[in-house]
Amino acid sequence: AMNVLIRNAKFDWSGIEGSQAAYSKDLVTSQEWNAASLHYVRVEPGGEIDMHTHLVETEAHFVVSGEGKGTAGDQTYHLTAGDVLLALPGIAHSVHNNGPQDLVLLCIFNPPLA
């Protein structure tokens, strides 16, 4: 039977490759949904997801809580709760937590990253 309720608490945090003090939980992958994947991301104060690109995927970073700065291409933005940083395929992007609390994101990839 398909899981229609996915409980965040059942997942363990794993370090994000190419980052400092940043962790993710792969909540929805291509196993559950072939259209997109959803990743719950926590960046600790002073932490960063380094500049990187996805060749195929578009990534939407929805800010759940906290604040920081996000870069996409040559533009850097101040991020606060409710904002979305959109990184299209081939566009280099990064996220840095320069705030006092965890920066929590829901990252959505299309097509699925995982």
C-alpha positions in Angstrom: 0.0 0.0 0.0 1.1 3.5 -0.8 2.1 5.8 2.1 -0.1 8.8 2.1 1.3 10.1 5.4 5.0 10.5 5.7 6.2 11.4 9.2 9.3 13.5 9.3 10.2 12.2 12.8 10.8 8.7 11.4 13.7 9.9 9.3 17.3 10.4 10.4 19.3 13.5 9.4 22.2 12.8 7.0 25.0 15.2 6.2 24.7 16.9 2.8 27.8 16.2 0.6 29.7 19.4 -0.2 28.3 21.4 2.7 29.2 22.5 6.3 26.7 21.9 9.2 23.9 21.1 6.8 21.7 18.0 7.0 18.7 16.6 5.1 16.0 14.0 5.2 14.7 12.6 1.9 11.0 12.6 2.7 9.6 11.9 -0.7 11.6 10.2 -3.5 10.9 8.8 -6.9 9.9 5.6 -5.0 6.7 7.4 -3.9 6.3 10.1 -6.6 7.8 10.1 -10.0 7.2 13.9 -10.6 9.3 15.4 -7.8 11.3 14.7 -4.7 11.0 16.6 -1.3 13.9 17.0 1.0 13.7 18.5 4.5 16.9 20.5 5.1 18.5 22.0 8.2 21.4 24.4 8.0 22.9 25.3 11.4 24.1 28.8 12.2 27.2 29.5 10.2 26.6 26.5 8.0 26.4 26.5 4.3 25.4 24.4 1.3 28.2 25.1 -1.1 27.8 26.5 -4.6 26.7 23.7 -6.9 24.5 23.0 -10.0 22.0 20.4 -11.1 22.2 19.6 -14.8 18.6 18.3 -15.1 16.7 19.2 -12.0 15.0 22.5 -11.0 15.3 23.0 -7.3 12.9 25.1 -5.3 14.1 26.0 -1.8 11.1 26.9 0.4 12.2 28.6 3.7 10.2 27.0 6.6 12.0 29.0 9.3 15.1 30.9 10.1 16.9 33.2 7.8 20.0 33.3 5.7 21.3 34.2 2.3 20.7 32.3 -1.0 22.7 32.8 -4.2 21.4 31.7 -7.6 23.6 32.6 -10.6 25.2 36.0 -9.9 22.4 37.3 -7.5 22.4 36.9 -3.7 19.2 37.3 -1.7 18.2 37.6 1.9 16.0 34.6 2.7 13.3 34.6 5.4 10.4 32.3 6.3 8.0 31.8 3.4 10.5 32.8 0.6 11.3 30.5 -2.3 14.7 30.5 -4.0 14.4 28.9 -7.4 17.4 27.3 -9.1 16.8 26.3 -12.7 18.9 23.5 -14.3 22.5 24.6 -14.9 22.3 27.6 -12.6 24.8 27.6 -9.8 23.3 28.1 -6.3 24.2 28.0 -2.6 22.6 28.7 0.7 24.3 30.1 3.8 22.9 30.5 7.3 24.1 33.8 8.7 21.3 34.0 11.3 21.2 33.0 14.9 18.8 30.0 14.5 18.7 26.9 12.3 17.7 27.7 8.7 15.0 25.1 7.8 14.1 24.5 4.1 11.9 22.2 2.2 13.7 21.6 -1.1 11.6 20.3 -4.0 13.2 18.8 -7.1 11.7 18.2 -10.5 12.5 15.7 -11.8 13.2 13.8 -8.5 16.8 14.1 -7.3 16.5 10.8 -5.3 
